[in-house]
Amino acid sequence: MAKPVLSGCVVFGIDLSSHSPGAPAERTVRFLLERMDAHQIPGTWFAPAVNPRWVEQLRGSSLSHEFGLTVTGGASSQDVRRHFRVAEAAGLSLRSCAVDPHQVAPLDLLHREGVRIARPSKGTNAWAAAPVQPQALRFGVWGLPVSSFLPCRNRFGESFLLRNLMFGMRLACQQKRSFQVVLDVDALVGAGRPGERSIEKLLAYAGRLREEGQVQCVRLQDVDRMLRDSLASAPAQSILRRAA
């Protein structure tokens, strides 16, 4: 099977809480939407359940953001199917999921429900913040690792991580690889203004790279489309010709 070729693309994932949004979380989501709109960066927003309030906020954006489902560890097949039915009733077509990397993901069920790409739902701040490569999972589902999760729990290392993130984005372009950053809304609420300033710097940098034509800022479901297009355009090569 030919390996997919991607020009540099950057994905921003945003994790929403499972509980009803409170005033601090709503303010943080508004901040993220405003700054992403300003820099023309669409995001993929994940939640364990479809909350009408979150959906309403995303639909108020000038960009076409994506809503994805977080499949929690131990969730039953019945629960997963119910979340998809609720999404359909809300007019959402879920194509991306965040899955627990320490649990066996129900990829066969997710594929039947229309999911084509997944990412880890949890992880740590990766100081290397390296570019990542999409991986072929089972049942026709792609996986995209996360370069780093934000905000940084160590305030003293935040500026160091931010520099690494910026370097990693540019490196992803040069190496024709991908780069994925996941922002946690609840953690951002706790980080306050300093955390928001770091996110603004990162979004502004990604926006400049996009304007320069260095990277593409895409949603997670767009990565699946790009992978399929790349594979479809790869020249066919027969076994006999390779043997010759």
N, C-alpha and C positions, 0 to 999 in steps of 0.2 A: 504494500500500500504506500503510495507516495506521501511524503511528509508535507503538511500544509505550510505555506510560506506567507507570513504576515509582515507587512510594513509596520513600523512601530505604532502600537496603539496603547492608550492608557485608559484604564477602567477605574472609576470611582464607585465603590460600594458603600452604602450607608445602612447601618443596622439600627432598626427601630425597636423599641421595647414591646413586650407582649401585653403590657397593661395599657389601660386607657391613657392617652396623652394628657399630661398635666401642663400647666402654664409654662414652666421652665423648658420642658421638652419641646413644646410648640414654638417657643421663641427661638430655640436652637435650630429647629427645622426651618423656620422662616429665614434665619440667618444663612443657613446652608443654601436654600433655594435662591435667595437673593444674590449670593456671591457666585453660585454656579451659573445662574442666568447671566450675570454681568460678564463672566468669562466664557460664556457659551460652552459649558461643560455639562452634558447630560449625565445622570447617575442612575444606578440600579439600587433601589431601596428595598430592603428586606425586612420582613416581620414574620413572626410565627403564626399570625392570623391576620386576615384582612379586616382592618379597622376603618370604618367609613370616614373618620376624621382624618386619618393619614391620607387616604385616597383623595379626599377633597383638597387637601393642601397641595398634593402633587399635581393634581389637575389644574390648579390655579397658576402653575408655572408657565412661562412662555416657551419652555423647552418640552420635548417629549421624553419625560423620564420613564423609567421602567420600574414596575413593581414585581418583586420576587418573593418567594416563600422560603422561610427558614424552617427546615424539617428538624425538629428537636429529637434528640436521642430517645429511643423508646416509644416514639409516636406510633400508634397502630395504623394499619392500612385504612381502617374506617375513618380515623381522624384525618389522615392525609387527604383522602377522597372528599371528605366534608369541606375542608379548606378550599379545595379546587371548585367545588360547587358554589360556595359562597363567593369566590372570586368571579366566577362566571355570572352570577346574579348581579355583581357590581360592575359588569362590563369589562372585566380584566381578563387578559389572556396571559397566563403565567408560562414563561419560557425558560426562566432561570430559577435555580434553587441554591440555598446555602445549606450544606449538610454537615453533620457532626463528623469530624475526621476520625474520631475514636469509636464510631459505631458503623455497622454495615448499613450503607444507604440503600433504600428500596429503589434502585435505579430502574428496574423493570416497570414498577408502578409509575414512577415519575415520567418515564418515557411514554407510557400509554396516555398519561395526562397531558403530554405536549412539551415536557421539559427537555431541552436539548443541551444545556450546559449548567455546570454546578461549580461551586467554590466551597472551600472550608468555612464553617460557620464560626470557628474560634481559632485563636492562635496567639502568638506573642509579638511584641515589637521586634521585628527582624532588623538588627542594626545594619546588616549588609544591604538591605533594601534592594535586592538584586532583581534584574529582569527575569521573567518567568516564561515558560513555554507551555502552551496548551497540551493536555494529555488526553489520549483516547481512553475512555473508561469502558464500561460494558453497556450493552443494549443501545448503542448509538449515541450515548451521552458523552460530551466532552467535559473535561475538568480543567479549570484554570486556577493554579495556586495563587496565594496572596503574597505580594512582595512585603507588605508590612501592615500592621493594624495601628490605628491612631485613635485617640491621642496617646502620647507617651506617658507612661505611669511615673517615669523618672524625670522630674522637671529639669534636673541638671543635664540630662542627656538629650533633651528635646531639640536643642539647636543642632547638635551633632547628627541626630537622626534626620532632621529636616534637610540638612546639606546632603546626606546620603540619598534621601528620596529624590531630590532634584537631580543629582548625578545619575541615579538609576533610571530616571525617566529619559534622560538624553541618551544613555547607553542602550536603552531598549530600542530606540530609533536606529542607532548605528548598527546594532546586531540583528535587526529585523525580528525582534522579540516583543513580548508584551510586558505590561507593568500594571499591577493591580494594588490599589490602596483601599482599605476598608476603614471607615470612620464609624465610631460608636457614639450614638446620640446621647445616651445616658452618661457615658464617660466624659463627653464634651460638656455636658451640663455641669459636672463636677469640676472640670478644668477651668471653667469660667472664661474671662476675657483673654488671659494669656493663651489658652488653648485655641480660642477662636482666631487670635492673631496668627498663630502658626498655620492653621488651616487656610486662612486667607492668603498667606504667603505662598503656600503650596498650590492653591488654585490659581493664583495669579501667574505663577511660573508655568504651570501646565497650559494656561491660556496663552501665554507668550509663545511657547513652543508650538501650539496649535496654529496661531496666527502666522508664524514663520514657516509653516508647512513641515515642521520637524516630526510631529506626532499627530495621531488622530485620537480625539477624546470620544470614546464610544461607550455604549451600554454593554452589559454582559451578553445580552442576546445578539448584539451586533457581531460579537466575536464569533459566535456560532455561524452566522451568515457568511462572514469573511472566510472562515475555515472551509465551509462547503463550496464557496466560490473558488477558493484556491485549489481544492481537490478536483473540482469539475474541470478546471482549466489546465490541469496537469496533463502532459502528453501521455497517451497510452503507450505501453511498452509490453510486447508479448514475451512470454517465457522463452520461446525459441530464439527471439532476437537477442535477449539478454544472454542466453547460453552461447550464441554465436560470438 
